[in-house]
């Protein structure tokens, strides 16, 4: 019965379905499916990484939190101290510049240096031996405290005691030589011309 039905169908023009062709058609679809799964794998991997993140960061202990706070406070304090030190440094530099400018204005046309002076009057200034050239009259007045020496822009200016006092009030570090006539001679060994310092020892 089944064979006669099959024969009848074949006689009507029906042909057996080619099995190999049916098997080949799904293959492109199957080949596309693995690609879809490959694309989906990175997406599945991301939640896995994010899932590990909370476990990697363990809750900090109280000691660790307190230590971190202490370090943060210390770092902030050190930063503030550096900023304050830099501010004070800049403020001091500004005051020195202003004082030197005021001193230069004060000493303008008040220097008594004699271009023909040949006597070297030595004195100690800035832990070094310095000198200013004076004539005989100026040497006596300098040793008597009637004159003084002010340092300005690398030069040593001979000025009156009055100008010296004004200069000291403006910028005391610039006072290079201020003689006290009542002080013992040992305090200023260079006051006596016989105690001359060789030029090669002066810098």
Secondary structure, DSSP 8 states (H G I E B T S, - for coil): -HHHHHHHHHHTT-----HHHHHHHHHHHHHHHHHHHHHHHHHHHHHHHHHHHHHHS----HHHHHHHHHHHHHHHHHHHHHHHHHHHHHHHHHHHHHHHHHHHHHTTTT----TT--EEEEEEETTEEEEEEE-HHHHHHHHTTSEEEEEETTEEEEEEHHHHHHHHHH-GGGEEEE--TTS-GGGGTTSSTTS---GGG--
